[in-house]
Amino acid sequence: QVQLVESGGGLVQPGGSLRLSCVASGFTFSSGTMNWVRQAPGQEVEWVSTISRNSDIRDYTASVKGRFTISRDNAKNTLYLQMDNLKPEDTAMYFCSRGGIRGPGTQVTVSS
């Protein structure tokens, strides 16, 4: 079955960096777009970024543009999110998603 497993979250100070990973299985990873979404406590799920199947199109929500970079390695069935210059408002559970399916998520906390 389709499985997505995120990792790489943690506690980081403002201005710091983290690299999230998402390993996919159970479907043809290279055949379609992949997304990162996030959910802060008490808030709705927010779309963060999307990457096309061959990485030629990448899009970001305005609040992370210039700070986050989405990438993928189709040979490894893995999606990445490089997050730089992190801010407290980036604190959330981060999920990778495909076709409405999400993994269990990885927690990112930005705090001094």
C-alpha positions as semicolon CSV with decimal commas, in nm:
position;residue;x (nm);y (nm);z (nm)
1;Q;0,000;0,000;0,000
2;V;0,102;0,365;-0,032
3;Q;0,335;0,463;0,249
4;L;0,506;0,795;0,321
5;V;0,747;0,833;0,612
6;E;0,888;1,170;0,710
7;S;1,198;1,237;0,918
8;G;1,443;1,513;1,001
9;G;1,238;1,736;1,226
10;G;1,355;1,870;1,559
11;L;1,409;2,171;1,780
12;V;1,610;2,454;1,625
13;Q;1,680;2,815;1,714
14;P;1,549;3,099;1,498
15;G;1,775;3,143;1,198
16;G;1,871;2,777;1,201
17;S;1,826;2,508;0,938
18;L;1,672;2,164;0,907
19;R;1,643;1,916;0,622
20;L;1,331;1,705;0,611
21;S;1,313;1,377;0,420
22;C;1,019;1,167;0,309
23;V;1,066;0,809;0,189
24;A;0,786;0,678;-0,031
25;S;0,681;0,323;-0,111
26;G;0,386;0,136;-0,258
27;F;0,348;0,350;-0,570
28;T;0,551;0,483;-0,861
29;F;0,716;0,777;-0,690
30;S;0,860;0,923;-1,009
31;S;0,526;0,944;-1,189
32;G;0,374;1,252;-1,026
33;T;0,400;1,566;-0,820
34;M;0,483;1,560;-0,451
35;N;0,396;1,810;-0,183
36;W;0,491;1,929;0,161
37;V;0,218;2,057;0,389
38;R;0,225;2,161;0,754
39;Q;-0,011;2,201;1,044
40;A;0,046;2,419;1,346
41;P;-0,138;2,345;1,672
42;G;-0,501;2,452;1,648
43;Q;-0,470;2,558;1,285
44;E;-0,572;2,424;0,946
45;V;-0,336;2,228;0,725
46;E;-0,128;2,469;0,515
47;W;0,028;2,389;0,179
48;V;0,402;2,462;0,181
49;S;0,554;2,346;-0,146
50;T;0,506;2,131;-0,457
51;I;0,754;1,975;-0,696
52;S;0,676;1,825;-1,036
53;R;0,772;1,471;-1,123
54;N;1,091;1,570;-1,303
55;S;1,171;1,866;-1,073
56;D;1,129;2,128;-1,346
57;I;0,850;2,305;-1,160
58;R;0,875;2,400;-0,791
59;D;0,633;2,623;-0,610
60;Y;0,619;2,764;-0,259
61;T;0,379;2,941;-0,035
62;A;0,475;3,307;-0,001
63;S;0,585;3,285;0,362
64;V;0,864;3,034;0,288
65;K;0,976;3,149;-0,056
66;G;1,350;3,219;-0,055
67;R;1,403;3,020;0,266
68;F;1,282;2,668;0,182
69;T;1,392;2,446;-0,108
70;I;1,202;2,139;-0,221
71;S;1,381;1,861;-0,408
72;R;1,344;1,494;-0,490
73;D;1,554;1,192;-0,579
74;N;1,342;0,962;-0,790
75;A;1,607;0,689;-0,780
76;K;1,574;0,682;-0,400
77;N;1,198;0,741;-0,384
78;T;1,273;1,031;-0,154
79;L;1,140;1,384;-0,121
80;Y;1,330;1,657;0,063
81;L;1,263;1,998;0,214
82;Q;1,565;2,211;0,299
83;M;1,455;2,477;0,545
84;D;1,688;2,770;0,613
85;N;1,652;3,087;0,820
86;L;1,376;2,922;1,021
87;K;1,132;3,141;1,211
88;P;0,911;3,066;1,513
89;E;0,607;3,081;1,285
90;D;0,745;2,780;1,095
91;T;0,675;2,565;1,401
92;A;0,438;2,289;1,291
93;M;0,403;1,922;1,209
94;Y;0,531;1,873;0,855
95;F;0,389;1,612;0,620
96;C;0,471;1,496;0,271
97;S;0,171;1,418;0,059
98;R;0,064;1,271;-0,271
99;G;-0,292;1,254;-0,396
100;G;-0,435;1,341;-0,057
101;I;-0,235;1,077;0,128
102;R;0,000;1,194;0,403
103;G;0,259;1,033;0,621
104;P;0,260;1,048;1,004
105;G;0,461;1,371;0,992
106;T;0,772;1,510;1,159
107;Q;0,764;1,788;1,419
108;V;0,956;2,110;1,359
109;T;0,990;2,349;1,652
110;V;1,165;2,683;1,614
111;S;1,235;2,844;1,948
112;S;1,511;3,013;2,141
